[in-house]
Amino acid sequence: MRIVGGKHRSRKLETPKNDAVRPTSDKVRLAVFNMLHSRGVLQDAVVIDAFCGTGALGLEALSQGAKFCTFFDKSKDSVALCKSNVMALKEEESTQVIFQDVTKIKDRPDNIEAATLVFLDPPYNKNIIPPSIHALHESGWLAQDCFFVMETDKAESIDCPLITITDEKIYGDTKITLGVLKA
């Protein structure tokens, strides 16, 4: 797996040795970041990569113009893998990696800006996205008009009253849903 664009383009990322993590494919990441660029939400974004796994989505965002990314995962192995990839790309100054379940997140500390862009790529078919958005919103992690990129199984639907869904695209078995936090 590689970074597909920006300052770290073509740099390899470490991937897990088992199938406990399902990294977003390079093809889907390329499509997602083309959508983000066309909507003007990536440049100088403050990003959350929830369910970060390898950290590929957040690191791709940093490579392509985001200014900061907070990574969350409740797996110690994923947190270690993400930290390793952050260090390999020398992005320690523009990141924070937190071992925590996003659905039970603590309040946002004052030294971290509220997110303008959130990647939610949880395990498929577990209906984790709505409670994750609610928890992030309630704990102050989301900026007004925050933009969401949500990855699910193609048959899964997202029903969350806090967001307005703006677009959906299917790539094989994967559905990418874009949304915006309601005012």
Secondary structure, DSSP 8 states (H G I E B T S, - for coil): -B--SGGGTT-B----SSSS-----HHHHHHHHHHHHHHT--TT-EEEEET-TT-HHHHHHHHTT-SEEEEEES-HHHHHHHHHHHHHTT-GGGEEEEE--GGG-----TTS--EEEEEE--STTS--HHHHHHHHHHTT-EEEEEEEEEEEETT-----TTEEEEEEEEETTEEEEEEEE--
